[in-house]
Amino acid sequence: MTQQLILYPLFLQMAISIILMFGWSRIRFQKIFSIFGSTLSVILAIVLFNYIWQNGTQTIQAGNWEAPFGITFVADSLAATLVLLTAISGLAVSIFSAGSVLRDRLRFGYFPIFHFLLLGLNGAFLTGDIFNLYVWFEIIIISSFVLITIGGEKAQLEGAVKYFTLNILASMIFLTAIAVLYGITGSLNMADLAGQVAAVENRGLVQITAVLFLIGFGIKAGVFPLYFWLPASYHTPPFAVSAIFGGLLTKVGVYALIRVFTLIFVNEPFLNNIIMVIAILTLVSGGIGALVQNNMRKVFSYLIICHIGYMIAGIGMFTEIAIAGAIFYLIHDIIVKTNLFMLSGVVYRITGTNSMRDLGGIYAKYPKISLLLFIPLFSLVGIPPLSGFWPKINLIKAGFFGENYITVAAIIFASFITLVIIAKMWAEVFWKDAKEMPERKYFGYYHKMTNLKRSQFIVPVAMLSIVSLYIGFGAEHIQELSARIADELVNSEGYIEAVLKTKN
Amino acid sequence: MRTTIILKTASNYLLPVLLVFSIFILLRGHYLPGGGFVGGLIASIAFILHSFANGLEKTKELLIVHPGFLLPVGLAISFMAGLAPVIFFDMPFMTGLWSHDTVAILGSVGSALFFDIGVYLVVNGVTLTIIFTISESA
């Protein structure tokens, strides 16, 4: 049974959403069961992570068909880590949804779809087959379409149209790229592809295919010229939905980029240069975009783009230390970004608005909550002991070793601009004197809530803040983990052997 | 909605014929064209035709359960069909299990059949839910 362990996260999420569908209209049951199931999935993810940490990469062939013909599921350290992070964010957002999402939305199957989204995320991280990866991407985007449109407000639908159009486009480009790749090599198994692609003589064709993948995943990850859908749509759905989107959806794109460009398309200086340029432009443009925004969620949306640049830069430099930095940043970013969108939800409930011009005085009214919210905000900036600081060391170090001084400059620029933005936000939202706001009549203000409801807002934020603090103060462990993942990624023979069982 | 007597009479005969045909398509689907998806679509066409001829309310009475309920049931059946080898034989997810003895008419029965039955129900449920919702709001 232990070998099947890597599929258990998928089984669990699937089972949760089926059971939730049976209780379609029983909202109380759905809330309790979703939180219970998410807790189980965290425990399961910890068990899986622990198992992978001790025993190395594990694989399983779905349907018992041999690789490279069947669909392989592979859990290496990267996949196990991401499954764990998904489970943690999933639990936090599940609790947050129970408190913050309106009853009218929950009645239309919010929770079952939410768990389908988590299923898709877990599947995307665990699969070792590139077409299967596409299928998981489809599950993710279909679930996310439902989540982004559920409720049907006008602004929501407007954002959803942009989100939908570009993501479908990305899927089509991704599918085309798979078709071309299959045409060249006749295989879809990623480990098998690694060997096949390296043997192809027509390098031009391989590079073009790689660029197609780069565009497809790039749209999903929100890199430089392809990110416009992201700030246009992430501020429209309920806060819980933007939290899971902001935390995990773009990261799946980054994960796919990391996987494809460390396993299949390697040793292509041409590609690495393109990725570097994209990373630099993403860092700069995302940061500048965030500078001029007024809506808190829009600021965070642009910061997502800006910080995707760090990870892409890590892939572009393609040294072990750079990839370790990118992975560390990925770990830090999933937790922090999920938390930031929940934070904006808390601020919204306290004041009734998210516009930074109208906000203010939260520190005077709720000093304890403000201090709690201080943690994710300044983790994002990376004030030294907090979590955003450590991965940048790796990245800057890698930049100096590789003499990529422009990249180093862009990384430092993006860090400063993040600092400016967050300091401005802190001053505007928390320190500035409160403005008189007209009381909204039917709005569930924080000060009117029951204690249970309040805890559903504060507990998830506190939980992820603790994880962030751990990433910051226990940086040594995370660094060890990132170094191990980077080692596995750069020396991909281990992955290939585990899948194809070449060494017995 | 005004319907002709021809459609009304025909639909009474077509409903059982189409349902039997959908099950035929479902069962032949393992090696030949067909399967749960097409079967489910044909079954939903049967009910949609019935609703056009006799009105939505009559079809709902005929169905007893809300078609939306078929989604979790079908998903659960398919999921269990995939999970059976994991639980009982410790083989990977979705491994095909086949009975040694053949069953009359059906031939050899395997877990793939139950997977397809699940798909059949899900497709049927989704199609009917969509069509019913649209015709209710129209």
Interface residues (C-beta under 8 A of the other chain):
Chain A: M1 Q4 L7 F11 M14 A15 I18 I19 M21 F22 W24 I60 Q61 A62 G63 N64
Chain B: G68 L71 P72 L75 A76 F79 L83 P85 V86 D90 M91 P92 F93 M94 T95 G96
